Amino acid sequence: MFKSLRAFFLESARASRGGSALELPGVAAAIVPAMPARSVVNCVVYEDVDALGTALDQLAAAYDEAGVNAWTVWVHEDDARAQELLSSAGHVLDAEPMAQARPLEGIEPPAEEGLDLVANPTVADFDPIVEGAYGWSGFGAAMERLPFHPYAARHEGRPAACLGIFDHDGDAGVELVGTIPEARGRGLASRLLLRALADAGKRGCKTTTLQATRAGYPVYSRLGYRDFGRVQMWERRKPAPEG
């Protein structure tokens, strides 16, 4: 999962306006100045905790130079050394989604009836869904392109649910799952995900991984995803200016 996560966020940074990827020995950072307050996209994935410790000052300087106000480091819940290191450096535990995975064998696409798919979704289709689902204004303005296989479905004639599948070394990483409030409780995201996973299997992917929020966890568990421990987000955020 961490390998897919790393590849996805680096590609997302490259797909954003003015974004870049900083790759250091054992550490990689996605830098997205177009979304300076969103630490989930301005994030660091590491392979070696000692390398992370060595790189922290350089990472902080890179984000500061890019005008990014908040960035985070992804850490497995069992990595006590990284947690202590980041806490000492001023990072704060912000969230703990559950790492989940399942094989793609046995995934069947849902019935097309009742699923109003958007053909060839674009950033413009994702933008209102992301704002409604996540409260992220400006997503469309920040992205040059979508860095994954995009899926979107309509409810009452307008885009209402979205997600992306990022293929990496046979794994289908599930990203940016969202449904606008008015369309929730109808199974749109579940059916859209099954459609996307069936397609990923046809492309040759063998597994699928994701990071489940508390809201999404029951949905993914019903679809056969298994738990592999919590993955923590250790955030470093500049204080808001006074006044």
Backbone bond lengths (Angstrom), bond angles and torsions (degrees), N, CA, C in turn:
res aa  C-N    CA-C-N  psi(-1)  N-CA   C-N-CA  omega(-1)  CA-C   N-CA-C  phi
1 M - - - 1.445 - - 1.526 111.50 -
2 F 1.348 116.63 -42.04 1.464 119.41 -178.95 1.526 111.23 -64.02
3 K 1.326 117.73 -34.89 1.466 120.23 178.23 1.526 110.49 -65.03
4 S 1.324 117.13 -43.64 1.460 120.36 177.39 1.523 110.83 -66.02
5 L 1.336 115.96 -40.52 1.461 121.36 179.67 1.529 110.89 -60.09
6 R 1.337 114.96 -46.30 1.465 120.21 179.83 1.525 110.83 -60.34
7 A 1.323 116.64 -49.49 1.465 121.06 -177.84 1.527 111.13 -63.00
8 F 1.322 116.87 -40.15 1.457 120.24 -178.45 1.523 111.98 -64.99
9 F 1.327 117.44 -48.15 1.459 118.20 -175.77 1.525 112.26 -70.63
10 L 1.319 118.07 -32.33 1.458 119.33 175.20 1.532 110.58 -65.40
11 E 1.328 116.60 -41.93 1.463 120.01 178.19 1.529 110.41 -67.78
12 S 1.336 117.77 -36.42 1.462 120.89 177.38 1.517 110.96 -62.11
13 A 1.334 116.53 -42.11 1.460 119.90 178.56 1.518 110.73 -61.63
14 R 1.322 116.42 -43.37 1.474 120.04 179.66 1.527 111.67 -66.11
15 A 1.335 116.86 -26.17 1.464 121.09 -179.15 1.519 112.69 -84.75
16 S 1.330 117.53 -7.44 1.461 120.94 -177.91 1.522 110.93 -93.31
17 R 1.320 116.46 161.67 1.459 121.33 179.58 1.524 110.29 -70.68
18 G 1.343 115.44 117.70 1.454 120.42 179.47 1.507 114.41 75.93
19 G 1.326 117.92 7.69 1.461 121.56 -176.74 1.513 112.75 -80.97
20 S 1.331 114.84 162.81 1.462 120.37 179.61 1.520 109.86 -155.47
21 A 1.325 114.96 164.43 1.466 122.09 176.46 1.521 108.31 -116.77
22 L 1.324 116.07 128.63 1.455 121.50 177.12 1.527 107.52 -106.33
23 E 1.327 116.86 113.75 1.459 121.58 -177.91 1.520 109.08 -112.68
24 L 1.341 115.70 115.94 1.454 124.28 179.10 1.528 108.20 -116.17
25 P 1.319 119.43 166.27 1.467 120.45 177.66 1.537 111.28 -57.85
26 G 1.324 115.87 115.78 1.460 121.24 176.81 1.509 115.76 76.78
27 V 1.344 118.01 2.82 1.466 122.00 -176.21 1.530 108.90 -145.67
28 A 1.334 117.27 141.62 1.457 121.23 175.58 1.522 109.18 -139.18
29 A 1.335 115.83 141.34 1.457 121.26 -177.55 1.515 110.58 -128.24
30 A 1.336 116.19 135.83 1.459 123.22 172.16 1.521 107.43 -96.30
31 I 1.330 116.71 126.07 1.460 121.73 -176.56 1.526 108.01 -119.24
32 V 1.345 115.78 115.78 1.463 122.05 -174.54 1.526 109.08 -126.28
33 P 1.325 118.53 81.92 1.460 120.81 -178.09 1.519 113.99 -65.22
34 A 1.333 118.33 -19.48 1.459 120.77 177.65 1.528 112.13 -69.17
35 M 1.335 117.53 -16.77 1.468 122.53 175.68 1.527 107.85 -129.12
36 P 1.332 118.39 68.61 1.464 122.18 -168.82 1.514 115.37 -67.75
37 A 1.329 118.54 -20.07 1.460 121.10 -177.75 1.526 113.17 -100.05
38 R 1.355 117.86 1.08 1.466 121.47 -176.73 1.518 109.82 -103.00
39 S 1.318 115.97 99.00 1.463 119.59 -176.40 1.522 112.28 -70.68
40 V 1.319 118.42 -22.13 1.462 119.55 -178.17 1.521 111.13 -65.57
41 V 1.329 118.20 -29.40 1.466 120.01 177.34 1.526 111.37 -93.36
42 N 1.327 117.22 -25.32 1.459 122.38 174.01 1.526 107.41 -93.91
43 C 1.323 115.82 84.02 1.458 118.73 -167.91 1.521 112.71 -136.61
44 V 1.324 113.25 161.03 1.464 122.44 -176.74 1.520 109.12 -121.82
45 V 1.321 116.44 134.82 1.468 123.15 172.38 1.526 107.24 -123.54
46 Y 1.321 117.16 133.18 1.467 120.64 -175.83 1.521 110.33 -124.32
47 E 1.323 114.94 157.61 1.456 121.69 176.52 1.517 111.55 -108.40
48 D 1.338 117.31 -22.04 1.461 122.05 -175.62 1.518 108.50 -139.02
49 V 1.338 117.23 124.01 1.461 120.68 -175.32 1.516 112.18 -65.73
50 D 1.330 118.03 -32.80 1.470 119.84 177.11 1.525 110.29 -65.42
51 A 1.328 116.33 -40.28 1.463 120.12 177.24 1.525 110.64 -63.84
52 L 1.331 116.45 -37.18 1.461 120.23 177.53 1.527 110.57 -61.65
53 G 1.333 116.79 -46.30 1.456 120.61 179.42 1.518 112.28 -59.62
54 T 1.322 115.81 -41.21 1.465 120.70 179.31 1.517 111.59 -66.37
55 A 1.325 117.20 -32.58 1.467 121.66 -172.50 1.522 114.51 -91.13
56 L 1.324 119.44 -9.43 1.468 120.58 -170.73 1.527 113.29 -57.07
57 D 1.334 117.60 -44.65 1.464 119.63 -179.32 1.528 110.94 -64.76
58 Q 1.330 116.47 -39.96 1.468 119.95 179.04 1.526 110.71 -66.68
59 L 1.323 116.83 -38.79 1.459 120.86 177.90 1.525 110.35 -63.87
60 A 1.320 116.65 -46.58 1.466 120.40 179.94 1.520 110.74 -59.89
61 A 1.325 116.90 -41.33 1.463 121.24 179.78 1.532 111.05 -65.18
62 A 1.334 116.82 -39.78 1.466 120.86 -179.42 1.528 110.83 -65.26
63 Y 1.330 116.74 -43.79 1.465 119.51 178.62 1.524 110.90 -66.95
64 D 1.317 117.04 -39.70 1.456 120.90 179.30 1.532 110.62 -63.11
65 E 1.316 116.44 -44.53 1.465 121.00 179.99 1.523 111.20 -62.78
66 A 1.342 116.76 -33.73 1.465 121.14 -179.82 1.531 112.43 -79.92
67 G 1.332 117.41 -6.45 1.457 120.50 -179.33 1.514 114.09 81.14
68 V 1.333 116.32 20.12 1.471 121.66 179.39 1.528 109.29 -85.56
69 N 1.327 116.97 128.58 1.455 122.21 -175.99 1.524 114.15 -93.69
70 A 1.326 117.00 -16.60 1.464 120.39 -177.71 1.519 109.62 -147.98
71 W 1.351 116.06 131.11 1.464 120.56 176.10 1.521 108.68 -143.43
72 T 1.308 115.51 159.58 1.462 119.61 -173.84 1.517 111.11 -135.36
73 V 1.329 115.72 158.79 1.468 122.63 175.50 1.529 107.94 -118.63
74 W 1.336 116.38 128.09 1.464 121.16 177.24 1.527 109.57 -81.57
75 V 1.340 116.45 128.00 1.464 122.02 -175.12 1.527 109.27 -136.54
76 H 1.328 117.48 133.68 1.467 119.21 173.75 1.529 108.65 -70.88
77 E 1.327 116.01 146.26 1.462 120.39 -175.51 1.528 113.49 -60.74
78 D 1.332 118.24 -20.49 1.467 120.86 -179.09 1.529 113.50 -87.00
79 D 1.339 117.76 -6.18 1.461 120.31 -176.26 1.527 110.60 -88.90
80 A 1.330 115.59 79.49 1.466 120.96 -177.45 1.522 112.20 -64.23
81 R 1.327 117.77 -33.37 1.468 120.59 -179.78 1.522 111.10 -63.18
82 A 1.322 116.66 -44.63 1.460 120.15 179.04 1.521 110.77 -65.53
83 Q 1.310 117.03 -39.81 1.461 120.74 179.37 1.528 111.08 -61.64
84 E 1.321 117.26 -44.77 1.463 120.94 179.33 1.529 110.70 -65.51
85 L 1.330 116.12 -42.37 1.456 121.47 -180.00 1.526 110.72 -60.24
86 L 1.305 116.49 -47.62 1.460 120.72 -177.05 1.522 111.75 -69.79
87 S 1.318 117.09 -38.97 1.458 120.07 176.88 1.526 110.78 -60.36
88 S 1.333 116.91 -42.53 1.460 121.44 179.28 1.526 111.86 -65.49
89 A 1.340 116.33 -27.75 1.462 121.15 -178.89 1.525 112.84 -87.70
90 G 1.321 117.26 2.38 1.454 120.46 176.50 1.507 115.87 98.32
91 H 1.342 117.18 7.10 1.457 119.99 176.44 1.530 109.68 -81.31
92 V 1.324 115.80 152.87 1.463 122.42 -178.82 1.527 108.70 -125.79
93 L 1.335 116.73 137.10 1.464 120.52 177.16 1.526 108.78 -65.47
94 D 1.335 115.52 119.21 1.466 121.21 -172.89 1.523 112.58 -105.23
95 A 1.330 118.11 -35.37 1.463 121.31 -177.57 1.521 109.61 -160.46
96 E 1.346 115.70 159.11 1.468 121.48 -179.55 1.524 110.63 -138.52
97 P 1.321 118.91 68.67 1.466 118.83 175.82 1.532 111.54 -64.91
98 M 1.323 115.64 158.01 1.463 121.21 179.60 1.524 110.36 -89.68
99 A 1.322 116.84 128.46 1.457 121.01 172.65 1.528 107.89 -73.88
100 Q 1.328 116.51 127.79 1.460 120.99 -179.46 1.532 110.02 -135.15
101 A 1.323 114.90 153.47 1.465 120.34 179.91 1.525 109.01 -155.29
102 R 1.330 114.89 161.03 1.460 121.62 172.80 1.514 108.52 -161.14
103 P 1.337 117.72 156.13 1.464 120.13 172.93 1.522 109.66 -71.99
104 L 1.327 116.38 153.37 1.455 119.86 178.80 1.522 112.50 -84.30
105 E 1.316 116.49 -12.90 1.466 119.47 177.99 1.525 109.93 -58.16
106 G 1.303 116.07 131.53 1.458 120.86 178.12 1.512 114.83 93.78
107 I 1.330 117.79 -5.75 1.461 120.33 177.29 1.521 110.10 -73.03
108 E 1.314 116.18 127.15 1.462 121.18 177.89 1.526 109.00 -117.57
109 P 1.333 117.86 138.28 1.462 119.64 178.77 1.520 110.73 -66.72
110 P 1.322 117.75 150.39 1.468 120.22 179.40 1.517 110.87 -75.82
111 A 1.306 115.84 166.31 1.459 120.16 174.11 1.523 109.25 -63.04
112 E 1.318 116.58 139.64 1.458 120.79 -178.59 1.523 112.03 -69.92
113 E 1.333 116.89 -24.45 1.459 120.63 -178.11 1.530 110.51 -61.05
114 G 1.293 116.24 127.73 1.459 121.04 177.90 1.509 114.49 86.19
115 L 1.334 118.57 -3.17 1.459 121.96 178.34 1.523 107.84 -112.26
116 D 1.325 115.32 101.27 1.464 121.68 -176.42 1.526 108.97 -89.31
117 L 1.327 115.84 88.68 1.460 121.24 -175.52 1.529 111.31 -75.46
118 V 1.331 115.14 143.01 1.456 121.59 171.33 1.523 107.21 -85.53
119 A 1.305 117.32 123.89 1.466 120.37 179.93 1.527 110.06 -75.29
120 N 1.335 115.73 128.04 1.470 121.79 177.13 1.530 112.06 50.12
121 P 1.335 118.12 64.07 1.469 120.84 -176.70 1.528 111.95 -60.90
122 T 1.322 115.28 147.10 1.454 122.42 179.83 1.528 109.84 -119.03
123 V 1.333 115.52 177.49 1.465 120.37 175.26 1.523 110.51 -56.27
124 A 1.336 116.71 -37.33 1.461 120.74 -179.48 1.527 111.99 -63.22
125 D 1.341 117.66 -33.01 1.466 120.85 176.97 1.519 111.12 -73.44
126 F 1.331 116.90 -36.99 1.460 120.82 -178.44 1.529 111.87 -73.25
127 D 1.326 117.09 -32.99 1.465 121.30 -170.26 1.533 113.69 -53.33
128 P 1.355 120.26 -53.03 1.465 119.06 -179.06 1.528 113.48 -68.04
129 I 1.341 116.81 -28.15 1.465 119.34 178.49 1.522 109.59 -70.95
130 V 1.323 116.50 -45.96 1.461 120.75 179.97 1.525 110.43 -61.64
131 E 1.332 117.07 -40.79 1.465 119.28 178.74 1.521 111.09 -65.77
132 G 1.339 116.34 -42.21 1.455 119.21 -179.50 1.514 113.43 -70.26
133 A 1.326 116.56 -37.54 1.465 121.04 -176.18 1.523 112.61 -81.83
134 Y 1.336 116.82 -40.18 1.459 121.86 -173.00 1.531 114.14 -110.94
135 G 1.323 116.94 -15.15 1.455 119.45 -174.15 1.515 113.38 75.20
136 W 1.346 116.82 21.62 1.467 121.59 179.93 1.516 109.13 -91.90
137 S 1.301 118.02 97.94 1.454 119.57 174.13 1.530 108.80 -79.85
138 G 1.318 115.83 144.40 1.458 119.95 176.99 1.505 115.85 87.78
139 F 1.341 118.54 8.23 1.464 120.02 178.91 1.529 110.61 -59.36
140 G 1.318 116.42 -46.43 1.455 119.88 -178.63 1.515 112.70 -62.36
141 A 1.325 116.34 -38.09 1.461 120.40 179.42 1.525 111.50 -70.24
142 A 1.338 116.82 -24.16 1.467 120.54 -176.19 1.524 113.06 -83.97
143 M 1.334 117.95 -22.98 1.454 120.85 -170.68 1.526 112.20 -105.10
144 E 1.325 115.42 129.49 1.463 120.89 172.51 1.531 110.68 -74.59
145 R 1.327 115.34 -34.60 1.470 121.33 -178.66 1.526 107.93 -160.38
146 L 1.327 115.89 166.89 1.464 120.86 176.12 1.525 108.98 -88.32
147 P 1.338 118.08 128.44 1.470 120.87 -171.87 1.527 114.55 -89.85
148 F 1.338 116.58 29.33 1.466 119.97 -177.55 1.520 109.23 -155.09
149 H 1.322 116.70 179.19 1.463 121.10 170.96 1.534 106.84 -76.71
150 P 1.340 118.33 111.35 1.465 120.41 -172.76 1.525 113.33 -89.23
151 Y 1.320 114.93 146.20 1.463 122.51 175.83 1.515 108.57 -136.55
152 A 1.325 116.19 138.60 1.459 121.47 176.13 1.520 108.87 -148.30
153 A 1.326 115.51 149.17 1.460 121.83 177.85 1.524 109.27 -132.10
154 R 1.314 115.99 149.98 1.458 121.79 -179.65 1.531 111.49 -95.99
155 H 1.299 114.88 154.91 1.470 122.85 168.02 1.520 106.37 -134.01
156 E 1.324 115.44 123.99 1.458 121.58 -178.04 1.526 111.62 54.00
157 G 1.336 114.98 39.58 1.445 120.85 171.04 1.512 116.83 88.11
158 R 1.332 119.39 -1.46 1.462 119.96 179.66 1.521 110.57 -130.30
159 P 1.346 117.34 151.85 1.466 119.64 -179.80 1.524 111.21 -55.69
160 A 1.346 116.14 129.63 1.461 119.43 -172.45 1.527 113.97 -132.56
161 A 1.323 117.82 -22.41 1.469 120.92 -179.87 1.517 108.30 -141.90
162 C 1.340 115.94 144.73 1.467 119.50 -178.31 1.519 110.19 -148.35
163 L 1.325 114.70 163.40 1.457 122.35 170.67 1.522 107.84 -168.76
164 G 1.316 115.66 166.51 1.452 121.33 175.40 1.518 110.66 -131.54
165 I 1.321 117.32 149.27 1.458 123.17 175.09 1.523 107.86 -117.06
166 F 1.342 115.75 121.60 1.461 121.42 -179.92 1.523 108.34 -107.68
167 D 1.337 116.06 112.70 1.462 121.46 -179.15 1.528 109.82 -81.40
168 H 1.338 115.62 129.42 1.471 119.03 177.83 1.520 109.19 -151.32
169 D 1.334 116.30 111.90 1.468 122.19 176.35 1.529 112.51 50.74
170 G 1.318 116.45 45.65 1.460 120.78 176.97 1.507 115.16 83.97
171 D 1.342 117.46 1.64 1.462 121.10 178.46 1.520 109.47 -108.25
172 A 1.330 115.99 138.15 1.462 122.37 176.11 1.522 107.93 -102.17
173 G 1.335 116.41 98.11 1.453 120.59 178.73 1.517 110.37 -78.59
174 V 1.316 116.39 130.47 1.468 121.87 -178.43 1.528 108.60 -94.21
175 E 1.325 116.71 124.35 1.458 121.08 -173.63 1.529 111.47 -133.39
176 L 1.314 115.00 151.17 1.467 124.54 169.41 1.529 112.68 52.18
177 V 1.323 116.71 48.62 1.463 120.66 176.05 1.526 108.44 -77.82
178 G 1.302 117.27 125.76 1.462 120.02 -179.79 1.511 112.52 -154.19
179 T 1.332 115.20 148.47 1.465 122.33 175.57 1.519 108.10 -136.53
180 I 1.319 116.95 134.29 1.459 119.53 178.44 1.530 109.23 -66.06
181 P 1.331 118.66 150.29 1.471 120.68 -175.22 1.517 114.28 -54.37
182 E 1.340 117.02 -38.10 1.470 120.26 -176.34 1.515 113.57 -66.47
183 A 1.334 117.91 -18.32 1.467 120.81 -175.68 1.526 112.64 -110.12
184 R 1.308 118.37 6.35 1.464 120.40 -177.43 1.524 111.70 -74.04
185 G 1.329 115.39 157.16 1.455 120.69 179.09 1.515 114.13 82.23
186 R 1.314 117.82 10.17 1.459 122.14 -178.78 1.532 113.00 -111.32
187 G 1.321 116.71 1.55 1.456 120.34 179.17 1.509 114.70 75.87
188 L 1.334 117.75 15.73 1.465 120.41 -177.65 1.527 111.60 -61.97
189 A 1.344 116.46 -49.05 1.466 119.70 -176.89 1.523 111.09 -64.36
190 S 1.330 118.17 -39.16 1.465 121.46 179.76 1.520 111.14 -62.19
191 R 1.321 116.53 -47.10 1.465 120.14 -178.94 1.532 111.11 -68.38
192 L 1.330 115.51 -37.44 1.454 119.19 178.03 1.526 110.61 -64.19
193 L 1.341 116.48 -39.85 1.463 120.46 179.16 1.524 111.16 -66.46
194 L 1.318 117.98 -42.09 1.463 120.02 177.64 1.526 111.15 -61.08
195 R 1.339 116.63 -41.10 1.464 120.31 176.43 1.530 110.42 -59.92
196 A 1.325 116.04 -46.01 1.463 121.11 -177.53 1.525 111.84 -66.95
197 L 1.326 117.99 -39.93 1.464 121.16 -179.76 1.522 111.42 -69.30
198 A 1.325 116.78 -37.24 1.467 119.50 176.39 1.525 110.24 -61.91
199 D 1.324 116.92 -40.64 1.465 120.72 177.26 1.527 111.09 -65.18
200 A 1.341 116.57 -40.39 1.467 120.32 179.70 1.519 110.88 -62.06
201 G 1.332 116.67 -38.42 1.459 120.28 176.41 1.518 111.93 -61.92
202 K 1.326 116.53 -38.85 1.458 120.36 177.90 1.526 111.68 -66.42
203 R 1.346 116.38 -28.68 1.472 119.88 178.40 1.533 111.92 -78.57
204 G 1.338 117.06 -8.45 1.457 120.44 178.10 1.505 115.54 108.80
205 C 1.325 118.57 0.63 1.462 120.09 176.32 1.526 110.18 -68.21
206 K 1.319 116.23 145.93 1.462 121.69 -177.51 1.527 113.04 -110.93
207 T 1.334 116.94 -26.75 1.462 121.08 -178.38 1.521 109.10 -131.34
208 T 1.329 115.60 167.37 1.457 121.56 172.56 1.525 108.67 -138.56
209 T 1.335 116.26 138.74 1.465 122.04 -179.81 1.525 109.40 -130.73
210 L 1.339 114.96 157.91 1.462 120.71 177.64 1.518 109.26 -162.79
211 Q 1.327 115.15 171.74 1.458 122.61 174.31 1.525 106.32 -118.99
212 A 1.324 116.46 112.71 1.464 121.28 -171.31 1.520 111.56 -93.81
213 T 1.337 116.49 125.51 1.451 121.16 169.95 1.531 108.38 -73.61
214 R 1.326 115.68 171.99 1.470 118.87 178.91 1.530 110.96 -63.03
215 A 1.331 117.06 -35.10 1.468 120.08 179.54 1.523 111.23 -70.32
216 G 1.339 116.62 -38.74 1.451 119.52 -176.88 1.512 114.74 -83.94
217 Y 1.330 116.96 -18.86 1.468 121.37 -173.62 1.541 113.63 -54.83
218 P 1.333 119.60 -48.12 1.474 118.05 -179.65 1.523 112.82 -62.23
219 V 1.334 116.45 -35.07 1.465 120.20 -179.37 1.522 110.43 -64.68
220 Y 1.324 116.72 -49.02 1.459 120.77 -177.94 1.530 111.46 -67.27
221 S 1.313 116.34 -37.35 1.472 119.67 179.21 1.525 110.75 -63.03
222 R 1.329 116.93 -39.79 1.470 120.11 177.57 1.520 111.56 -65.07
223 L 1.341 116.82 -25.30 1.457 120.81 179.57 1.531 112.29 -88.58
224 G 1.329 116.95 8.10 1.457 120.46 172.78 1.516 115.98 97.18
225 Y 1.323 118.18 7.15 1.467 120.22 177.30 1.529 110.19 -74.41
226 R 1.334 115.94 140.37 1.461 122.46 178.85 1.521 110.09 -107.91
227 D 1.339 115.62 153.48 1.465 122.15 -178.29 1.529 111.08 -81.96
228 F 1.343 115.02 141.01 1.456 121.07 175.20 1.526 111.59 -133.19
229 G 1.322 116.27 31.58 1.459 121.06 176.79 1.514 112.26 94.89
230 R 1.303 115.12 157.55 1.456 120.07 179.87 1.524 110.82 -80.69
231 V 1.328 114.68 145.57 1.455 121.07 176.65 1.530 106.67 -116.19
232 Q 1.315 115.50 118.77 1.451 121.00 -171.59 1.527 111.80 -90.66
233 M 1.324 115.12 150.51 1.457 122.20 176.32 1.532 107.52 -115.14
234 W 1.340 115.27 109.58 1.462 121.80 -178.89 1.529 108.06 -99.16
235 E 1.326 114.83 107.13 1.459 121.23 -171.15 1.529 112.25 -97.22
236 R 1.326 113.91 144.83 1.462 122.35 170.89 1.517 106.71 -122.44
237 R 1.335 116.51 116.52 1.462 121.41 -173.89 1.523 109.60 -128.70
238 K 1.312 115.70 134.40 1.460 119.78 175.69 1.507 110.20 -69.70
239 P 1.341 118.15 140.07 1.473 119.36 176.70 1.527 110.41 -61.37
240 A 1.335 115.45 144.98 1.455 119.15 176.47 1.524 109.62 -64.97
241 P 1.313 118.55 141.63 1.470 119.83 179.79 1.517 111.91 -62.53
242 E 1.319 116.09 141.41 1.460 120.79 -179.33 1.521 109.92 -70.94
243 G 1.332 113.20 150.42 1.465 118.43 178.46 1.493 112.72 84.38
